[in-house]
Amino acid sequence: NRYIYIDDAFDASGNPQIIDLDFFNSCDATGVPEGTPPAPLALRQNYPNPFNPVTVISFNSPAIGRAVLKVYDVKGALVKILLDDFVAVGEVSVRWDGKDESGKRVNSGVYFYELRLGGERVSRKMVLLR
């Protein structure tokens, strides 16, 4: 039997309250109280920006789902698919090494990254300086 004594909790007779430790071992599986809405989808600014040779793109996933993260040039041409997979709830980070789909280093310039998740689409701008 395991017990914990709480110094400042006494019953009406002045006896310390004794609480079984098993009381403290129960917790929610998700760690989020019921009724708490999930954090909204948030695509963060890449870091560092401008970057050379690598940058990190992070986002908050409000639900389990398929996330697609792509990089485009200023003309709108697809440069690289960074992520096309199912993600869990929470913070997700992806690295980009400044290379295109064929593995070639791309030129300096402005690029856009777009995240599609759960029917939403969000994009941001980044700069590569070689």
PyMOL commands that set and color helices and strands:
alter all, ss='L'
color gray80, all
select helices_A, chain A and resi 21-25
alter helices_A, ss='H'
color red, helices_A
select strands_A, chain A and resi 3-10+16-20+42-43+55-61+65-73+78-87+90-96+109-117+120-128
alter strands_A, ss='S'
color yellow, strands_A
deselect
rebuild
show_as cartoon
